[in-house]
Amino acid sequence: MHLHLPKAIHGWREFAKEVGIIVLGVLIALGFEQVVQAWRWREDARTTRSALASEIEYSTLWAIERLAVQQCLRARLADLTAKLNSGEAWRGDPLVLGEARSPIGRPMETGIPMVYRAPHRPWLSDEWQTAKAGGVIDHMSRTDARDFAFIYRNIDQLQLLQTEEASLQPQVSFLSFDHVLDPQVRAQAFITLSRLDYLNAMQAQSSSQMLSAIEGAKLPMRPMQIGQHVIGFASARAQIIEAAREHYGDCVSQPQ
């Protein structure tokens, strides 16, 4: 067996050549790794954009519903406030909602009648939180990152407003029954109704802002999962508007 020993490098020229080959190999390897990593981030950004669009679809539907019933809720609060301010003996005024045929529009049921009830919906943001935690947002286009950040700020705002609204609604349930209301109780009921009116207006405003941003971002509206069924967005939108009309009546509007 013959062993071939490495040849000794003679002179600086050969040494520089060998070093250059090594450096070039390292640079090529690093450059290839960066290309692969950039491709992976682009793919992650593309799939994340699609996932965010699918998640936002549900919030789009709830925002449309909120705008559709805004005037109904405002009129109900104004009616209750006028009766409180009349000073007359309070006669129970429970809210009577029509029965919706669509599973999208069915409200939760309570044992005690309520005088005011707004839609209560799940404002989703799991995909957004995952994207932020994984750093994918940093590799999206600046326009997409800005649009999604604005949309989800409104979603977070709507969730907070809805949570407060849900906590206040039962506080005026006693108005469903006949009562002798002293001035202090009337004043407290008026404060609660005023706060509910403000929350309704704020949710309508945030919904409108969010829908404008979604339209500007040109997010696709794909078929969505509702219960055990997959239906197109246009069909889901029509169902939620119809369910709102069955609940609240002709005061329901058709948001643009």
RODO-2510 file (C-alpha; in nm, 4 decimals, decimal comma):
residues 256
     n   res          X          Y          Z
     1     m     0,0000     0,0000     0,0000
     2     h     0,1268     0,3435    -0,0937
     3     l     0,0349     0,6445     0,1199
     4     h     0,0091     0,9775    -0,0578
     5     l     0,1153     1,2462     0,1795
     6     p    -0,0113     1,5997     0,1209
     7     k     0,2281     1,8102    -0,0741
     8     a     0,3973     2,0899     0,1039
     9     i     0,2873     2,4372    -0,0005
    10     h     0,5697     2,6220    -0,1654
    11     g     0,5476     2,9979    -0,1452
    12     w     0,2842     3,2538    -0,0546
    13     r     0,1126     3,2274    -0,3909
    14     e     0,0141     2,8635    -0,3419
    15     f    -0,0809     2,9330     0,0199
    16     a    -0,3099     3,2186    -0,0846
    17     k    -0,4646     2,9970    -0,3513
    18     e    -0,5461     2,7233    -0,1017
    19     v    -0,6869     2,9725     0,1487
    20     g    -0,8937     3,1368    -0,1266
    21     i    -1,0465     2,8018    -0,2233
    22     i    -1,1414     2,7332     0,1380
    23     v    -1,2879     3,0813     0,1887
    24     l    -1,4813     3,0566    -0,1387
    25     g    -1,6256     2,7214    -0,0319
    26     v    -1,7345     2,8635     0,3023
    27     l    -1,8937     3,1674     0,1349
    28     i    -2,0806     2,9483    -0,1121
    29     a    -2,2085     2,7288     0,1724
    30     l    -2,3180     3,0323     0,3748
    31     g    -2,4824     3,1921     0,0743
    32     f    -2,6720     2,8736    -0,0075
    33     e    -2,7863     2,8476     0,3546
    34     q    -2,9142     3,2070     0,3443
    35     v    -3,0992     3,1389     0,0185
    36     v    -3,2648     2,8310     0,1688
    37     q    -3,3527     3,0208     0,4874
    38     a    -3,4993     3,3123     0,2896
    39     w    -3,7074     3,0674     0,0844
    40     r    -3,8348     2,9046     0,4024
    41     w    -3,9335     3,2408     0,5513
    42     r    -4,1154     3,3328     0,2292
    43     e    -4,3066     3,0059     0,2418
    44     d    -4,3869     3,0579     0,6111
    45     a    -4,5056     3,4116     0,5368
    46     r    -4,7266     3,2875     0,2518
    47     t    -4,8889     3,0081     0,4550
    48     t    -4,9257     3,2384     0,7570
    49     r    -5,0996     3,5043     0,5467
    50     s    -5,3470     3,2405     0,4324
    51     a    -5,4037     3,1202     0,7905
    52     l    -5,4558     3,4763     0,9155
    53     a    -5,7020     3,5472     0,6357
    54     s    -5,9029     3,2376     0,7306
    55     e    -5,9072     3,3400     1,0963
    56     i    -6,0048     3,6985     1,0140
    57     e    -6,2999     3,5718     0,8084
    58     y    -6,4910     3,4920     1,1278
    59     s    -6,4218     3,8344     1,2749
    60     t    -6,5382     3,9863     0,9460
    61     l    -6,8686     3,8053     0,9850
    62     w    -6,9131     3,9191     1,3478
    63     a    -6,8243     4,2786     1,2565
    64     i    -7,0892     4,2784     0,9825
    65     e    -7,3415     4,1437     1,2332
    66     r    -7,2511     4,4106     1,4864
    67     l    -7,3048     4,6902     1,2358
    68     a    -7,6307     4,5320     1,1222
    69     v    -7,7828     4,5365     1,4727
    70     q    -7,6290     4,8634     1,5960
    71     q    -7,9445     5,0700     1,5452
    72     c    -8,1642     4,8021     1,7066
    73     l    -7,9495     4,8016     2,0199
    74     r    -7,9349     5,1805     2,0317
    75     a    -8,3137     5,2085     1,9985
    76     r    -8,3670     4,9523     2,2755
    77     l    -8,1376     5,1389     2,5145
    78     a    -8,3045     5,4714     2,4291
    79     d    -8,6475     5,3217     2,4970
    80     l    -8,5432     5,1828     2,8365
    81     t    -8,3796     5,5125     2,9323
    82     a    -8,6909     5,7117     2,8397
    83     k    -8,9081     5,4876     3,0560
    84     l    -8,6669     5,5230     3,3485
    85     n    -8,6678     5,9019     3,3171
    86     s    -9,0465     5,9210     3,3017
    87     g    -9,0650     5,8678     3,6781
    88     e    -9,3630     5,6361     3,6432
    89     a    -9,3954     5,3061     3,8310
    90     w    -9,1757     5,0546     3,6542
    91     r    -9,3499     4,7835     3,4590
    92     g    -9,1386     4,4829     3,3652
    93     d    -9,0083     4,5106     3,0094
    94     p    -8,8276     4,1863     2,9182
    95     l    -8,6618     4,1689     2,5786
    96     v    -8,8370     3,9269     2,3450
    97     l    -8,6185     3,7953     2,0644
    98     g    -8,7495     3,6028     1,7679
    99     e    -8,6285     3,2486     1,7111
   100     a    -8,3585     3,2255     1,4440
   101     r    -8,3598     2,9283     1,2077
   102     s    -7,9895     2,9542     1,1242
   103     p    -7,7443     2,7911     1,3710
   104     i    -7,5156     3,0920     1,3221
   105     g    -7,7587     3,3317     1,4833
   106     r    -7,8786     3,1398     1,7869
   107     p    -7,8111     3,3301     2,1125
   108     m    -7,7252     3,1657     2,4422
   109     e    -8,0215     3,0920     2,6650
   110     t    -8,0624     3,2264     3,0199
   111     g    -8,3087     3,1313     3,2909
   112     i    -8,3781     3,4919     3,3928
   113     p    -8,5282     3,7221     3,1266
   114     m    -8,2993     4,0014     3,0085
   115     v    -8,3957     4,3501     2,8980
   116     y    -8,0964     4,3964     2,6693
   117     r    -7,8937     4,1464     2,4723
   118     a    -7,6229     4,2128     2,2165
   119     p    -7,4503     3,9492     2,0008
   120     h    -7,1724     3,7629     2,1797
   121     r    -6,9138     3,6207     1,9422
   122     p    -6,5659     3,4599     1,9571
   123     w    -6,3133     3,7172     1,8313
   124     l    -6,0259     3,4889     1,7297
   125     s    -5,6559     3,5813     1,7346
   126     d    -5,4703     3,2510     1,7928
   127     e    -5,3056     3,2498     1,4483
   128     w    -5,1888     3,6086     1,4979
   129     q    -5,0353     3,5326     1,8368
   130     t    -4,8566     3,2281     1,6909
   131     a    -4,7249     3,4298     1,3963
   132     k    -4,5896     3,7022     1,6259
   133     a    -4,4278     3,4525     1,8629
   134     g    -4,2613     3,2682     1,5725
   135     g    -4,1238     3,5860     1,4140
   136     v    -4,3041     3,5278     1,0831
   137     i    -4,4532     3,8776     1,0850
   138     d    -4,1013     4,0231     1,0549
   139     h    -4,0604     3,8447     0,7203
   140     m    -4,3868     3,9617     0,5651
   141     s    -4,4123     4,2661     0,3435
   142     r    -4,4389     4,5913     0,5336
   143     t    -4,7868     4,6436     0,3932
   144     d    -4,9131     4,3042     0,5098
   145     a    -4,7535     4,3415     0,8542
   146     r    -4,9130     4,6862     0,8960
   147     d    -5,2558     4,5736     0,7758
   148     f    -5,2656     4,2642     0,9942
   149     a    -5,1462     4,4574     1,2999
   150     f    -5,4241     4,7144     1,2545
   151     i    -5,6914     4,4486     1,1970
   152     y    -5,5930     4,2538     1,5069
   153     r    -5,5758     4,5663     1,7211
   154     n    -5,9420     4,6157     1,6373
   155     i    -6,0173     4,2497     1,7082
   156     d    -5,8537     4,2784     2,0508
   157     q    -6,0485     4,5984     2,1144
   158     l    -6,3758     4,4328     2,0158
   159     q    -6,3065     4,1409     2,2473
   160     l    -6,2433     4,3749     2,5420
   161     l    -6,5540     4,5832     2,4693
   162     q    -6,7696     4,2740     2,4312
   163     t    -6,6408     4,1305     2,7602
   164     e    -6,7399     4,4466     2,9480
   165     e    -7,0738     4,4572     2,7679
   166     a    -7,1481     4,0960     2,8649
   167     s    -7,0726     4,1742     3,2305
   168     l    -7,3091     4,4744     3,2326
   169     q    -7,6109     4,3190     3,0605
   170     p    -7,7221     4,1070     3,3608
   171     q    -7,6981     4,4111     3,5886
   172     v    -8,0165     4,5541     3,4375
   173     s    -8,2073     4,2239     3,4182
   174     f    -8,4181     4,3348     3,7170
   175     l    -8,5945     4,5706     3,4741
   176     s    -8,7624     4,2626     3,3269
   177     f    -8,9954     4,2594     3,6293
   178     d    -9,2341     4,5032     3,7945
   179     h    -9,0561     4,7107     4,0588
   180     v    -9,0885     5,0171     4,2725
   181     l    -8,7670     5,1951     4,1816
   182     d    -8,6233     5,4509     4,4201
   183     p    -8,4173     5,7402     4,2743
   184     q    -8,0858     5,5732     4,3546
   185     v    -8,1782     5,2529     4,1720
   186     r    -8,3060     5,4531     3,8747
   187     a    -7,9817     5,6498     3,8632
   188     q    -7,7690     5,3346     3,8761
   189     a    -7,9755     5,1707     3,6016
   190     f    -7,9380     5,4849     3,3909
   191     i    -7,5569     5,4763     3,4358
   192     t    -7,5453     5,1108     3,3275
   193     l    -7,7632     5,1743     3,0226
   194     s    -7,5478     5,4736     2,9264
   195     r    -7,2358     5,2599     2,9476
   196     l    -7,3986     4,9904     2,7329
   197     d    -7,4863     5,2579     2,4762
   198     y    -7,1232     5,3724     2,4686
   199     l    -6,9965     5,0149     2,4307
   200     n    -7,2390     4,9567     2,1443
   201     a    -7,1148     5,2689     1,9644
   202     m    -6,7499     5,1766     2,0214
   203     q    -6,7999     4,8257     1,8854
   204     a    -6,9717     4,9620     1,5767
   205     q    -6,6826     5,2026     1,5222
   206     s    -6,4148     4,9336     1,5654
   207     s    -6,6103     4,6971     1,3395
   208     s    -6,6300     4,9599     1,0666
   209     q    -6,2574     5,0379     1,0926
   210     m    -6,1672     4,6715     1,0800
   211     l    -6,3858     4,6003     0,7759
   212     s    -6,2289     4,8922     0,5891
   213     a    -5,8813     4,7542     0,6643
   214     i    -5,9813     4,4049     0,5527
   215     e    -6,1192     4,5425     0,2275
   216     g    -5,7998     4,7419     0,1722
   217     a    -5,5820     4,4357     0,2375
   218     k    -5,7800     4,2406    -0,0257
   219     l    -5,7968     3,9309     0,1903
   220     p    -5,9707     3,6352     0,0230
   221     m    -6,3020     3,5213     0,1694
   222     r    -6,2999     3,1414     0,1400
   223     p    -6,5549     2,8766     0,2476
   224     m    -6,5654     2,8617     0,6280
   225     q    -6,6485     2,6029     0,8917
   226     i    -6,9734     2,6774     1,0745
   227     g    -7,0564     2,3993     1,3180
   228     q    -7,0389     2,0781     1,1181
   229     h    -7,0899     2,2498     0,7832
   230     v    -6,8585     2,4263     0,5396
   231     i    -7,0309     2,7142     0,3634
   232     g    -6,9232     3,0035     0,1473
   233     f    -6,8667     3,3420     0,3076
   234     a    -7,1475     3,5074     0,1116
   235     s    -7,3901     3,2408     0,2349
   236     a    -7,2687     3,2787     0,5954
   237     r    -7,3111     3,6575     0,5690
   238     a    -7,6649     3,6203     0,4373
   239     q    -7,7513     3,3743     0,7157
   240     i    -7,6235     3,5983     0,9940
   241     i    -7,8160     3,8997     0,8592
   242     e    -8,1322     3,6913     0,8273
   243     a    -8,0889     3,5537     1,1813
   244     a    -8,0434     3,9095     1,3124
   245     r    -8,3688     4,0159     1,1443
   246     e    -8,5489     3,7200     1,2984
   247     h    -8,4138     3,8239     1,6412
   248     y    -8,4431     4,2015     1,6349
   249     g    -8,6870     4,2778     1,3544
   250     d    -8,6849     4,5284     1,0693
   251     c    -8,4430     4,7611     1,2467
   252     v    -8,1567     4,5386     1,1245
   253     s    -7,9638     4,7111     0,8438
   254     q    -7,7595     4,5711     0,5572
   255     p    -7,3961     4,6877     0,6064
   256     q    -7,1972     4,7673     0,2944
***
